[in-house]
Amino acid sequence: MAKTIITVALTGAVTPHGYDVPETPEEIAKCAYDCWKAGASVAHLHMRDDEGAGVMDPVKFYQTIKILRTEYPDCDIIANCTSSGDNRVSDDSPYGNAIRRLHHKVVPGIEMGTFDAGSFNWGIPGGIFSNSPTFLTDVGNLYLEKGIKPEFEVFDLGMIRAVGIYWKKGIVKEPLHFQFCLGVVGGMDATPRSLQTMIEEVEHLQAQGNLPKEVTWSAFGIGKGHLPVMFDALANGGHIRVGMEDNVVYGKDKDGNKILANNLMLVERAARAVEAFGNEIANPEEARKMLNLKPLDLKATQDALNAVTIEEIEKAKQECKDTYGSTYKQEKGMG
């Protein structure tokens, strides 16, 4: 029987206050644990600052992963940390590029990291989601050095082709794992048709030799596209992502009123959908094998986390500012 990996995107960078979104390291770790018990094998992690804005703070990534691995030792969910999540450092400046990948450099226990394979306009109104070749080359090389598996977040067809170019240049290694991100204004629609187009593009590039044969993929749709994309992903043999980063409405009641979601509700529904389709939910051990990740060595991870101090991470943050000059801006949001 086929196995399906469920990723839960717990927090995101822009889902606002008023929704049931975990924001502190303690809340995020506890929510990841609850979602793991419900069937999630991968936790996609974003951080928030004390005002609730998305932030690329390695201290908060460290605190979250340490809590997850020490206070919930039975939980073996895969730790997948974003390389984006704060428009104040998404300007392709040397400082912005350095701080976006700093947690991957200094925080132990990160198993996967996002590799957003291109730049695009983020909404209307909205800024530019900048992922320059310089940044992607640097983050790809860092992932190779640290043994972190890239998750290639692609929002349009050209980004799929771009991944193949980074692969051919040796900046990323196979097997590759794509996350098809559908529904952003600057990208493809959250529809089964768009997902089918992306799947066909992967197959076309594989046939040309411009992508490797060893590829896995997952997909999600933002907002109302959440369920159509999830069902189509299952129908095409893919994996699925759910969570409050992407969708805050569970559905409507009999009177047409919106039912607000939380992460656990969305994971539980995804688990039921996987089982109803006739698949089995992949547990984290199985997901690691499917994604070509090393088995979780909990003791080694705990020891590595305990060997790092917050003071050391704060020093690394300051060194980024001293080396590159902070361009940190006051606007809140996603980048």
Summary of the structure (lengths in Angstrom):
residues: 335
radius of gyration: 18.6
end to end distance: 39.2
largest distance: 58.0
contacts: 1184
relative contact order: 0.19
helix: 44%
strand: 18%
